[in-house]
Amino acid sequence: MTQQRSWIVRVYDAVFDFLIGDDWVLAVGTVVTLGIAALVSLVMASWWVIVLGVPLTLVYSLSRALQLKK
Amino acid sequence: MRDFFLVVATFAASLVEMVEALTIVLAVGITKGWKTAFSATATALLTLGVIIIGFGPLISKLPLPVLRLIVGGLLLIFGLQWLRKAVLRASGLKALHNEDQIFADEVAALGDVATGKNIDGKGFTVAFKGVLLEGLEVAFIVVTFGATQHRVGLAALGALAAAVLVVIVGLFVHRPLSRVPENSLKMGVGVLLTSFGTFWAGEGVGAHWPGGDIALLGILAWVLLMTGLSVLWLRSKTVVRA
């Protein structure tokens, strides 16, 4: 049972590391940006939401890395 | 234009990952024997082949808007991860990738040089994991990029060209390829993945890009500009602190 659990945990860790990477903010920021863009596209052009949301996500993640270094 | 970027992105991404895999395989080959290194590499490549053959057609069967949203979203997250790392390295906040150091660390970790002709278990595991994990990123990029444009073959060609190049150079040089500008390549691939991800994910959520496909060039320029400004911003912060 313990062996099976540790195998599952290892696979989970590998998938998490592969998809989420060093900072979960990037994944969450991307999902939030795309979610807002999907909602905005119902009433008006939404490409600008993604164009602004993506660099904002990156800059926020970088600022977090900078804070951690301080 | 898309085909060109497709080949460039898969070639550059594969080059970066394969240089990293080569370092591990060389370390195992030198310390634990080439039989161990080659058998582990072959097993890992076989596993990757099964993953690509298994998931490639499966992904291609998804409806195009769903495919673009899922693939675009994943590429976006993946691209931002690469960009983040590259920007942090370019601004001095993260140590540059050093293949010579990684090679030395791997050799030290593997311990004594094996003299037997049998396959060494520890060496096999290290080489297998190294090739499989580095290769997974390549497989992901090849399958997603290829499937979205219905050009998996072309994407695989870019990866194959990088593999051939790394193997040939590796055979001649016989030591870690520390002169490959990994950080610049990683930044370039990050920019491409983020741009394509932005474009496809945008189409997936119902955004209509002004100018159609031409918008991709604008997105590329925008991501490049944001990356450059991010590096300058972080460098100014680190200089002030220093």
Interface residues (C-beta under 8 A of the other chain):
Chain A: A14 F18 L19 I20 G21 D22 D23 L26 A27 G29 T30 V31 L34 G35 A37 A38 S41 L42 A45 S46 W47 V49 I50 V51 V54 P55 T57 L58 V59 S61 L62 A65 L66 K69 K70
Chain B: L69 G73 L74 L76 I77 L80 Q81 L83 R84 K85 V87 L88 L93 K94 L133 L136 E137 F140 T194 T198 A201 G202 G204 V205 G206 A207 H208 W209 P210 A215 I219 W222 V223 M226 S230 W233 L234 K237 R241
